């Protein structure tokens, strides 16, 4: 999976799966990246159908999409 997504994007996908409904700020802290970078990575993952983002007032909340969970689960079975 890391080869497909890249190390940081894979870490972002994993962090979202571990913290359903996390904010971009929480995600950035969990993935050890800047908030702007977390926002960029979630946009790419969302366009790929791997995560879902909903807005609540001025906050974005991220959760894994079924395809993202399937990708993560498939990876864990191969390791």
DRENDOMAR-835218 format. One line per field, with one value per atom (N, C-alpha, C): residue number from 1; chain; atom name; x, y, z negated. Coordinates in Angstrom, 2 decimals, decimal comma. Each point is the difference from the previous one (the first is absolute). Example, Ala and Ser with C-alpha at 12.3 -4.5 7.8 and 13.67 -1.06 7.14 Angstrom:
% residues 2
i <- (1|1|1|2|2|2)
ch <- (A|A|A|A|A|A)
at <- (N|CA|C|N|CA|C)
px <- (13,19|-0,89|0,90|-0,35|0,82|-0,77)
py <- (-5,69|1,19|1,20|1,05|1,19|1,09)
pz <- (-7,80|0,00|0,00|0,72|-0,06|-0,73)
//
This chain:
% residues 79
i <- (1|1|1|2|2|2|3|3|3|4|4|4|5|5|5|6|6|6|7|7|7|8|8|8|9|9|9|10|10|10|11|11|11|12|12|12|13|13|13|14|14|14|15|15|15|16|16|16|17|17|17|18|18|18|19|19|19|20|20|20|21|21|21|22|22|22|23|23|23|24|24|24|25|25|25|26|26|26|27|27|27|28|28|28|29|29|29|30|30|30|31|31|31|32|32|32|33|33|33|34|34|34|35|35|35|36|36|36|37|37|37|38|38|38|39|39|39|40|40|40|41|41|41|42|42|42|43|43|43|44|44|44|45|45|45|46|46|46|47|47|47|48|48|48|49|49|49|50|50|50|51|51|51|52|52|52|53|53|53|54|54|54|55|55|55|56|56|56|57|57|57|58|58|58|59|59|59|60|60|60|61|61|61|62|62|62|63|63|63|64|64|64|65|65|65|66|66|66|67|67|67|68|68|68|69|69|69|70|70|70|71|71|71|72|72|72|73|73|73|74|74|74|75|75|75|76|76|76|77|77|77|78|78|78|79|79|79)
ch <- (A|A|A|A|A|A|A|A|A|A|A|A|A|A|A|A|A|A|A|A|A|A|A|A|A|A|A|A|A|A|A|A|A|A|A|A|A|A|A|A|A|A|A|A|A|A|A|A|A|A|A|A|A|A|A|A|A|A|A|A|A|A|A|A|A|A|A|A|A|A|A|A|A|A|A|A|A|A|A|A|A|A|A|A|A|A|A|A|A|A|A|A|A|A|A|A|A|A|A|A|A|A|A|A|A|A|A|A|A|A|A|A|A|A|A|A|A|A|A|A|A|A|A|A|A|A|A|A|A|A|A|A|A|A|A|A|A|A|A|A|A|A|A|A|A|A|A|A|A|A|A|A|A|A|A|A|A|A|A|A|A|A|A|A|A|A|A|A|A|A|A|A|A|A|A|A|A|A|A|A|A|A|A|A|A|A|A|A|A|A|A|A|A|A|A|A|A|A|A|A|A|A|A|A|A|A|A|A|A|A|A|A|A|A|A|A|A|A|A|A|A|A|A|A|A|A|A|A|A|A|A|A|A|A|A|A|A)
at <- (N|CA|C|N|CA|C|N|CA|C|N|CA|C|N|CA|C|N|CA|C|N|CA|C|N|CA|C|N|CA|C|N|CA|C|N|CA|C|N|CA|C|N|CA|C|N|CA|C|N|CA|C|N|CA|C|N|CA|C|N|CA|C|N|CA|C|N|CA|C|N|CA|C|N|CA|C|N|CA|C|N|CA|C|N|CA|C|N|CA|C|N|CA|C|N|CA|C|N|CA|C|N|CA|C|N|CA|C|N|CA|C|N|CA|C|N|CA|C|N|CA|C|N|CA|C|N|CA|C|N|CA|C|N|CA|C|N|CA|C|N|CA|C|N|CA|C|N|CA|C|N|CA|C|N|CA|C|N|CA|C|N|CA|C|N|CA|C|N|CA|C|N|CA|C|N|CA|C|N|CA|C|N|CA|C|N|CA|C|N|CA|C|N|CA|C|N|CA|C|N|CA|C|N|CA|C|N|CA|C|N|CA|C|N|CA|C|N|CA|C|N|CA|C|N|CA|C|N|CA|C|N|CA|C|N|CA|C|N|CA|C|N|CA|C|N|CA|C|N|CA|C|N|CA|C|N|CA|C|N|CA|C|N|CA|C|N|CA|C|N|CA|C|N|CA|C)
px <- (0,83|-0,83|0,87|1,09|0,86|0,57|0,27|0,50|-1,08|-1,24|-1,12|-0,31|-0,07|-0,42|1,15|1,13|1,08|-0,07|1,12|0,12|-0,92|0,03|-0,80|-1,49|-0,40|-1,43|-0,52|0,81|-0,40|-0,17|0,90|-0,09|-1,28|-0,36|-1,22|-1,22|-0,03|-1,12|-0,12|1,11|0,00|-0,49|0,45|-0,40|-1,50|-0,56|-1,45|-0,76|0,48|-0,66|0,03|1,08|0,14|-0,80|-0,34|-0,69|-1,19|-1,04|-1,15|-0,57|-0,26|-0,56|1,02|1,27|1,04|0,00|0,44|0,12|1,32|0,16|1,25|1,16|-0,23|1,04|0,40|-0,98|0,29|0,75|-0,42|0,64|1,45|0,24|1,37|0,89|-0,50|0,77|0,28|-1,01|0,17|0,98|-0,02|0,88|1,34|0,13|1,24|0,34|-1,02|0,18|-0,70|0,25|-0,65|-1,48|-0,80|-1,44|-0,28|0,72|-0,20|0,29|1,03|0,35|-1,09|-0,52|-1,08|-1,22|-0,31|-1,13|0,21|1,19|0,34|-0,12|0,54|-0,04|-1,44|-0,81|-1,38|-0,77|0,32|-0,66|0,30|1,24|0,38|-0,66|0,02|-0,61|-1,51|-0,62|-1,44|-0,32|0,78|-0,21|0,16|0,85|0,21|-1,07|-0,90|-1,06|0,44|1,13|0,54|-0,44|-0,35|-0,50|-1,21|-0,75|-1,15|0,24|-0,41|0,13|-1,34|-0,41|-1,22|0,36|-0,71|0,23|-1,01|0,51|-0,85|0,44|-0,83|0,34|1,28|1,07|1,24|1,06|-0,45|0,90|-0,27|1,06|-0,11|0,23|-0,89|0,12|0,22|1,05|0,41|-0,27|-0,52|-0,20|0,44|0,26|0,40|-1,22|0,16|-1,04|0,19|-1,01|0,15|1,21|0,26|1,15|1,32|0,08|1,19|0,23|-1,09|0,11|0,39|-0,54|0,35|1,47|0,51|1,42|0,86|-0,38|0,74|-0,09|-1,18|-0,17|0,77|0,01|0,76|1,47|0,48|1,42|0,36|-0,87|0,34|0,01|-0,78|-0,01|1,26|0,65|1,20|1,27|-0,05|1,21|0,16)
py <- (-1,18|1,18|1,25|-0,01|1,19|0,34|-1,01|0,26|0,63|-0,42|0,53|1,45|0,26|1,30|0,93|-0,54|0,78|-0,10|0,16|-0,21|0,94|1,28|0,96|-0,19|-0,18|-0,17|-1,29|-1,05|-1,24|0,23|0,78|0,32|0,80|0,91|0,79|-0,92|-0,90|-0,94|-0,86|-0,49|-0,80|0,81|1,24|0,85|0,27|0,21|0,22|-1,25|-1,16|-1,25|-0,23|0,42|-0,18|1,02|1,13|1,09|0,48|-0,81|0,42|1,33|0,89|1,29|1,00|-0,24|0,92|1,28|1,07|1,27|0,02|0,97|0,14|0,27|0,79|0,29|-1,26|-0,79|-1,26|-0,96|-0,04|-0,86|0,41|1,29|0,49|-0,40|0,12|-0,39|-1,50|-0,79|-1,46|-0,46|0,65|-0,38|0,73|0,92|0,77|0,82|0,72|0,86|1,33|0,99|1,30|-0,11|0,89|0,01|0,18|0,90|0,22|-1,26|-0,73|-1,25|-1,06|-0,06|-0,95|0,30|1,27|0,40|-0,42|0,19|-0,39|-1,51|-0,76|-1,47|-0,52|0,60|-0,47|0,31|1,10|0,33|-1,05|-0,43|-1,03|-1,33|-0,37|-1,25|0,02|1,16|0,14|-0,16|0,62|-0,12|-1,45|-0,75|-1,41|-0,91|0,57|-0,80|-0,77|0,39|-0,73|0,59|1,27|0,64|0,85|0,32|0,90|1,16|1,15|1,19|0,70|0,32|0,78|1,26|1,04|1,27|0,16|0,44|0,36|1,40|0,98|1,41|0,29|0,39|0,30|-1,10|-1,19|-1,12|-1,12|-0,59|-1,17|-1,25|-0,96|-1,27|-1,12|-0,77|-1,03|-1,40|-0,85|-1,42|-0,83|-1,25|-0,91|-0,39|-0,05|-0,53|-1,51|-0,74|-1,45|-0,42|0,69|-0,33|0,20|1,06|0,25|-1,09|-0,41|-1,09|-1,31|-0,26|-1,22|0,00|1,14|0,11|-0,26|0,59|-0,22|-1,45|-0,58|-1,40|-0,96|0,28|-0,84|0,05|1,17|0,16|-0,79|0,02|-0,69|-1,51|-0,51|-1,45|-0,47|0,90|-0,39|0,11|0,75|0,18|-1,08)
pz <- (0,00|0,00|0,00|-0,73|-0,05|1,37|0,82|1,34|0,87|-0,21|0,77|-0,39|-1,30|-0,49|-0,37|-0,33|-0,58|-1,51|-0,63|-1,44|-0,80|0,32|-0,78|0,23|1,24|0,29|-0,63|-0,01|-0,66|-1,50|-0,59|-1,43|-0,28|0,88|-0,16|0,08|0,95|0,12|-1,25|-0,50|-1,23|-1,19|-0,11|-1,12|0,02|1,18|0,11|-0,42|0,39|-0,37|-1,50|-0,64|-1,45|-0,80|0,62|-0,68|0,82|0,15|0,82|-0,50|0,93|-0,35|-0,49|0,31|-0,46|0,84|-0,63|0,69|0,77|0,85|0,75|-0,95|-1,02|-0,99|-0,76|-0,42|-0,69|0,93|1,23|0,99|0,21|0,12|0,19|-1,17|-1,21|-1,17|0,00|0,32|0,01|1,06|1,15|1,11|-0,05|-0,93|-0,17|1,25|0,49|1,17|-0,28|0,84|-0,13|0,35|-0,57|0,26|1,49|0,65|1,43|0,80|-0,40|0,67|-0,24|-1,21|-0,30|0,85|0,17|0,83|1,45|0,50|1,37|0,19|-0,94|0,09|-0,07|-0,87|-0,08|1,28|0,64|1,27|1,06|0,09|0,97|-0,35|-1,28|-0,44|0,22|-0,20|0,22|1,48|0,87|1,45|0,47|-0,69|0,34|-0,60|-0,81|-0,61|-1,23|-0,60|-1,15|-1,34|-0,02|-1,22|0,32|-1,04|0,11|-0,96|0,42|-0,84|-0,06|-1,20|-0,19|-0,77|0,29|-0,69|-1,12|-1,13|-1,13|-0,42|0,36|-0,17|0,76|-0,66|0,72|-0,19|-0,35|-0,24|0,99|0,52|0,88|-0,84|0,12|-0,72|1,01|-0,21|0,96|-0,53|0,87|-0,31|1,20|-0,25|1,08|0,82|1,29|0,89|0,08|0,40|0,11|0,84|1,09|0,83|-0,75|-0,80|-0,79|-1,04|-0,65|-0,99|0,66|1,18|0,72|0,37|0,41|0,33|-1,24|-1,12|-1,24|-0,45|0,08|-0,42|0,90|1,28|0,93|-0,28|-0,37|-0,31|-1,25|-1,01|-1,23|0,18|0,95|0,24|0,72|0,72|0,75|-0,82|-1,09|-0,82|-1,01)
//
